[in-house]
Amino acid sequence: DDNLQIGRSPPLSSDKSRTHFPILREKTNVEYEHMLFFDDSLWSDHCAIVERNCPGVTTVRTPKGMTVEAWETGLRAYARNAAARAQE
């Protein structure tokens, strides 16, 4: 099935780093350093978990949901991380 529905079909897990991100990488051939993750969770720090287990993913906590400000923060963080990788 070519319809990728991460988070809506098995395997489901609260640990996105063990399910969602490996599936996304496998199905899309997009490496972690090219991914940007926004997390609105108020009960767990999924960003820290993803950063620890999926090195390279840029993460942004959005406890108030997705806003223009959060989107722009994510884009700036992604650009900073990409620039730092280019200097390595």
QUIDA-V210903 format. One record per residue. RES is the residue in three letters. SS is DSSP state (2 for helix, 1 for strand, 0 for the rest). Layout:
RES;SS  RES;SS
//
This chain:
ASP;0  ASP;0  ASN;0  LEU;0  GLN;0  ILE;0  GLY;0  ARG;0  SER;0  PRO;0  PRO;0  LEU;0  SER;0  SER;0  ASP;0  LYS;0  SER;0  ARG;0  THR;0  HIS;2  PHE;2  PRO;2  ILE;2  LEU;2  ARG;2  GLU;2  LYS;2  THR;2  ASN;0  VAL;0  GLU;0  TYR;2  GLU;2  HIS;2  MET;0  LEU;1  PHE;1  PHE;1  ASP;1  ASP;0  SER;0  LEU;0  TRP;0  SER;0  ASP;0  HIS;2  CYS;2  ALA;2  ILE;2  VAL;2  GLU;2  ARG;2  ASN;2  CYS;0  PRO;0  GLY;0  VAL;0  THR;1  THR;1  VAL;1  ARG;1  THR;0  PRO;0  LYS;0  GLY;0  MET;0  THR;0  VAL;2  GLU;2  ALA;2  TRP;2  GLU;2  THR;2  GLY;2  LEU;2  ARG;2  ALA;2  TYR;2  ALA;2  ARG;2  ASN;2  ALA;2  ALA;2  ALA;2  ARG;2  ALA;2  GLN;2  GLU;0
//
